[in-house]
């Protein structure tokens, strides 16, 4: 069944969609830094979504394995499909049937969306381009359970699982280093390839799920250490705030330099650092001593529930209302309020009419990721000492 919601994680999820909204509004509507630093660095909301997914899905899988239960691949994929596909298909259908209303530009080929490969060499500015992050998420959902089952089958021990995590992190860093040398330097005239080959690329962004998985591994496979961390929730929170603030400074000041291309450090290590910083906040959100746990921000919980639908639809809402505002000479502040309210309203409607019914169907038909335990059997491998 669907677990009880965490106030801290809801706050972070709401923060993620707000960051993305501020960035997209400044890029696609106002064409100016309407929200200060968030107008420049708001894209890191996607990185926060990646870390949250790494933890939430990793915890679902690893918590069962820690209890020596057997993961069902078919059930895992069915649950993920019922959670993410229906509302995506609804929005995707609107983009293809009503392109002039939804964005004014033709989207990439339909098969790329249906196979979740639209992010491959994606050019910025195409309709529904922000679905690139969903593509990487779906690829993550495909690979994670397979990796876990293989690790269990070969008898992977806990220290080996950590080594694998570090090796995957290094793979992402090395990939960005190699691709930066081709697409990141202005003196080579190749920076137009930065977004298609680095920013949107699975190989260059998949490692941002790993810090979230690391949090799940600590929680499920190192209970003693986890309890000690949870007893320091306030310290974790302020450490996470400081780390995220430093990451934001790096993005605002050093992500790109006009005429000089994309700096080496922020490209090669910056994405990993951003994800690591957010993972500290994710860990703190799970502690009762963290402000993220006990401080309730009005509206954060519903915004978190609607965040997926808001993410999928907010650019189209912004496009339609911005065009209406331009035609009727509506002032910028009223336009901002209208677009923000419209994005939330459409997201809430899609959640209520599409997401929620399919989540209820999922929980009825596939209530657990794990097969019913059989006498005398148990999971082996990564849960071993």
C-alpha atoms as one frame of an Amber mdcrd trajectory, in Angstrom:
protein
   0.000   0.000   0.000   1.026   3.628  -0.427   3.128   4.641   2.614   2.239
   7.575   4.842   3.610  10.835   3.495   6.595  12.547   5.077   6.188  16.249
   5.840   9.904  16.850   5.258   9.991  15.077   1.910   6.802  16.869   0.825
   8.459  20.182   1.646  11.464  19.269  -0.498   9.249  18.082  -3.342   7.304
  21.333  -3.231  10.593  23.251  -3.211  11.726  21.331  -6.286   8.683  22.258
  -8.385   8.814  25.886  -7.220  12.464  26.108  -8.283  11.685  24.636 -11.697
   8.735  26.999 -12.143  10.817  30.093 -11.330  13.489  29.061 -13.815  11.086
  28.254 -16.638   9.069  31.427 -16.023  12.167  33.572 -16.355  13.374  31.737
 -19.466  10.117  31.291 -21.369   7.859  34.104 -20.136   9.515  37.167 -18.639
  12.950  36.837 -20.318  14.463  38.486 -17.238  15.561  37.388 -13.736  12.098
  37.761 -12.205  13.067  35.703  -9.141  16.662  36.735  -8.581  19.074  33.835
  -8.154  16.245  31.317  -8.651  15.822  32.588 -12.199  19.376  31.456 -12.911
  19.699  28.416 -10.652  16.105  27.177 -10.500  16.893  24.310 -12.852  18.477
  22.529  -9.872  14.913  21.676  -8.858  15.238  18.824 -11.364  18.362  17.640
  -9.538  16.364  17.628  -6.293  13.675  15.535  -7.986  16.371  13.055  -9.067
  17.725  12.748  -5.524  14.216  12.317  -4.103  13.478   9.590  -6.656  16.748
   7.868  -5.827  15.818   7.754  -2.162  12.109   6.959  -2.494  12.438   4.163
  -5.048  15.686   2.911  -3.526  14.077   2.772  -0.094  11.051   0.879  -1.420
  13.305  -1.779  -2.916  15.977  -1.977  -0.225  13.602  -1.967   2.737  12.078
  -5.217   1.505  15.449  -6.759   0.807  16.621  -5.815   4.297  13.646  -7.857
   5.553  14.811 -10.754   3.348  11.877 -10.499   0.942  11.986 -11.321  -2.774
  11.466  -8.467  -5.237   8.982  -9.017  -8.073  10.176  -7.330 -11.270   6.766
  -7.536 -12.924   5.081  -5.884  -9.954   7.742  -3.188  -9.714   7.330  -2.212
 -13.351   3.528  -2.376 -13.173   3.453  -0.073 -10.147   5.821   2.436 -11.759
   3.858   2.414 -15.039   0.544   3.040 -13.284   2.130   5.840 -11.286   3.880
   7.813 -14.034   2.508   6.869 -17.438  -1.234   7.810 -17.441  -0.908  11.546
 -16.782   2.166  11.691 -19.019   0.135  10.209 -21.864  -2.657  12.732 -21.285
  -0.275  15.707 -21.495   1.627  14.136 -24.393  -1.625  13.667 -26.325  -2.460
  17.337 -25.825   0.955  18.383 -27.153   0.485  16.344 -30.346  -3.180  17.126
 -30.950  -2.973  20.826 -30.027   0.615  21.928 -30.735  -0.280  25.554 -31.461
  -2.072  25.850 -28.119   0.365  23.868 -25.991   3.627  25.400 -27.092   3.583
  26.768 -30.614   6.375  24.463 -31.772   6.327  20.875 -33.020   7.525  18.316
 -30.483  10.119  15.644 -31.315   8.989  12.364 -32.867   6.269  10.557 -30.926
   8.226   7.308 -30.687  10.925   9.094 -28.681   8.374  10.015 -26.020   6.770
   6.583 -25.986  10.154   4.886 -25.543  11.389   7.536 -23.080  14.407   8.308
 -25.269  13.354  11.866 -26.123  16.290  13.220 -24.095  18.801  11.626 -26.499
  20.531  14.511 -28.339  17.559  16.739 -27.520  17.745  20.260 -28.900  16.677
  23.051 -26.508  13.486  24.912 -27.301  11.398  22.079 -28.731   7.859  21.561
 -27.470   7.559  19.448 -24.309  11.340  19.487 -24.020  11.107  19.389 -20.226
  10.012  15.736 -20.466  13.736  14.971 -20.813  13.993  14.518 -17.052  11.082
  12.066 -17.039  12.951  10.039 -19.666  15.956   9.749 -17.372  13.687   8.858
 -14.432  12.001   6.084 -16.428  15.367   4.737 -17.512  16.381   4.730 -13.845
  13.219   2.814 -12.908  14.062   0.268 -15.618  17.653  -0.312 -14.542  17.536
  -0.100 -10.731  15.597  -3.294  -9.956  17.578  -5.246 -12.542  20.822  -4.072
 -10.965  19.589  -4.998  -7.492  18.463  -8.464  -8.580  21.775  -9.130 -10.322
  23.635  -7.984  -7.216  21.530 -10.333  -5.097  22.037 -13.215  -7.514  25.834
 -12.930  -7.437  25.879 -12.520  -3.664  27.006  -8.908  -3.468  28.003  -7.866
   0.027  27.357  -4.474   1.527  30.838  -3.075   1.043  30.721  -4.223  -2.583
  27.404  -2.410  -3.049  29.053   0.792  -1.822  31.980   0.228  -4.175  29.518
  -0.205  -7.049  27.822   3.049  -6.079  31.166   4.863  -6.089  32.105   3.296
  -9.431  28.848   4.492 -10.977  29.406   7.975  -9.560  32.890   8.001 -11.085
  31.410   6.882 -14.411  29.135   9.916 -14.536  31.972  12.266 -13.606  34.350
  10.809 -16.191  31.652  10.904 -18.880  31.055  14.601 -18.236  34.798  15.235
 -18.301  35.211  13.586 -21.680  32.147  15.277 -23.163  33.107  18.660 -21.693
  36.348  18.504 -23.668  34.230  18.189 -26.823  31.183  20.371 -26.082  32.067
  22.664 -23.192  34.833  24.891 -24.488  33.990  28.063 -26.365  37.396  28.151
 -28.065  36.399  25.004 -29.968  33.080  26.525 -31.074  31.184  23.446 -29.905
  29.182  24.780 -26.949  25.820  24.399 -28.807  26.304  20.680 -28.159  26.444
  21.161 -24.397  22.754  20.673 -23.739  22.102  17.793 -26.193  25.208  15.849
 -25.157  25.707  16.766 -21.481  22.809  18.568 -19.780  20.061  16.307 -21.164
  22.164  13.157 -21.459  21.431  10.106 -19.344  25.103   9.198 -19.034  25.855
  12.648 -17.604  22.907  12.948 -15.211  22.131   9.424 -13.939  24.633   9.741
 -11.079  22.351  12.299  -9.413  20.087   9.452  -8.295  22.976   7.819  -6.453
  23.112  10.109  -3.382  19.425   9.365  -2.797  20.129   5.636  -3.094  23.000
   6.088  -0.657  20.582   7.552   1.905  18.319   4.511   1.414  21.283   2.165
   1.848  22.306   3.855   5.083  18.758   3.616   6.397  18.241  -0.055   5.570
  21.671  -1.661   5.814  23.377   0.394   8.544  20.690   0.824  11.226  23.108
   1.784  14.004  24.721   4.560  11.995  21.314   5.652  10.742  19.934   6.036
  14.258  22.913   8.181  15.203  22.353  10.384  12.162  18.645  10.701  12.890
  19.475  11.869  16.409  21.254  14.843  14.795  18.459  15.992  12.522  18.978
  19.696  13.190  22.692  19.411  12.438  21.938  17.537   9.224  19.440  20.204
   8.217  21.820  23.126   8.655  24.637  21.203   6.998  22.321  20.544   4.061
  21.250  24.182   3.883  24.894  25.291   3.849  25.795  22.727   1.181  22.845
  23.691  -1.036  23.629  27.404  -0.603  27.199  26.720  -1.721  25.903  24.740
  -4.705  23.564  27.599  -5.668  26.458  30.041  -5.465  28.450  27.788  -7.780
  25.603  27.618 -10.294  24.903  31.369 -10.251  28.566  32.394 -10.433  30.282
  29.607 -12.333  27.862  27.427 -14.307  28.503  29.297 -17.539  30.641  32.233
 -18.533  29.729  34.373 -21.534  32.268  33.852 -24.279  34.212  31.274 -22.252
  31.924  28.289 -22.540  31.032  26.095 -19.569  33.655  25.918 -16.795  35.285
  22.553 -16.236  34.583  22.102 -12.527  30.876  22.935 -12.603  30.294  20.623
 -15.553  32.373  17.687 -14.397  31.788  17.799 -10.638  29.021  20.369 -10.158
  26.039  18.112 -10.886  27.323  15.502  -8.446  27.947  18.159  -5.799  24.426
  19.553  -6.198  22.917  16.083  -5.783  25.111  15.323  -2.766  24.044  18.577
  -1.117  20.369  17.789  -1.647  20.860  14.276  -0.272  21.863  15.767   3.076
  18.549  17.643   3.154  16.703  14.455   2.195  18.336  12.610   5.093  17.518
  15.440   7.472  13.889  15.428   6.348  13.562  11.910   7.773  14.683  12.958
  11.258  12.162  14.106  13.853  14.728  16.634  15.069  14.949  18.428  11.726
  12.986  21.604  10.966  11.998  19.938   7.707  10.136  17.355   9.767   8.288
  19.486  12.285   7.861  22.831  10.478   4.800  22.684   8.245   4.754  25.198
   5.417   1.177  26.041   4.380   0.389  24.582   0.966   3.567  22.508   0.697
   1.820  19.154   1.072  -0.761  19.621  -1.720   1.827  21.219  -3.996   4.021
  18.157  -3.406   1.158  15.805  -4.294   0.418  17.759  -7.466   4.069  18.402
  -8.370   4.343  15.734 -11.077   1.280  16.974 -12.951   2.375  20.584 -12.423
   5.779  19.739 -13.865   4.332  18.120 -16.970   1.794  20.867 -17.724   3.147
  24.182 -16.386   5.039  25.249 -19.509   1.939  24.831 -21.667  -0.136  26.771
 -19.129   2.496  29.522 -19.124   2.540  29.636 -22.926  -1.240  29.969 -23.207
  -1.649  32.570 -20.468   1.355  34.580 -21.615  -0.079  34.805 -25.103  -3.420
  35.907 -23.636  -1.655  38.490 -21.436   0.229  39.931 -24.412  -2.943  40.213
 -26.474  -4.821  42.016 -23.689  -1.980  44.157 -22.290  -2.139  42.520 -18.861
   0.501  43.718 -16.404   3.468  41.501 -15.472   2.528  40.967 -11.820  -1.031
  39.943 -12.624   0.296  37.691 -15.383   2.695  36.024 -12.947  -0.101  35.386
 -10.462  -2.356  34.044 -13.203   0.293  31.666 -14.549   1.250  30.429 -11.073
  -2.389  29.886 -10.094  -3.208  28.322 -13.450  -0.268  25.913 -13.212  -1.324
  24.804  -9.745  -4.975  24.472 -10.771  -4.219  22.366 -13.854  -1.783  20.234
 -11.855  -4.372  19.672  -9.137  -7.010  18.764 -11.725  -4.754  16.272 -13.483
  -3.809  14.752 -10.150  -7.431  14.342  -9.121  -8.759  13.071 -12.458  -5.806
  11.009 -13.723  -3.047  10.354 -11.211  -5.153   9.490  -8.177  -7.488   6.952
  -9.844  -4.547   5.083 -11.339  -2.664   5.114  -8.028  -5.712   3.568  -6.384
  -5.836   0.954  -9.149  -2.132   0.289  -8.629  -2.567  -0.238  -4.904  -5.521
  -2.583  -5.460  -3.896  -4.709  -8.136  -0.278  -4.552  -7.053  -0.189  -3.793
  -3.319   3.421  -4.883  -2.759   6.703  -4.913  -4.663   7.574  -8.228  -3.078
   6.411 -11.797  -3.454   4.697 -13.456  -0.534   7.364 -15.077   1.678   7.701
 -18.846   1.574   8.740 -20.905   4.600  12.466 -21.469   4.806  13.403 -18.941
   2.142  14.921 -15.496   2.324  16.841 -12.925   0.359  20.589 -13.167   0.175
  23.392 -10.923  -0.936  23.571  -7.195  -0.345  21.979  -7.453   3.095  24.833
  -9.607   4.318  27.481  -8.185   6.619
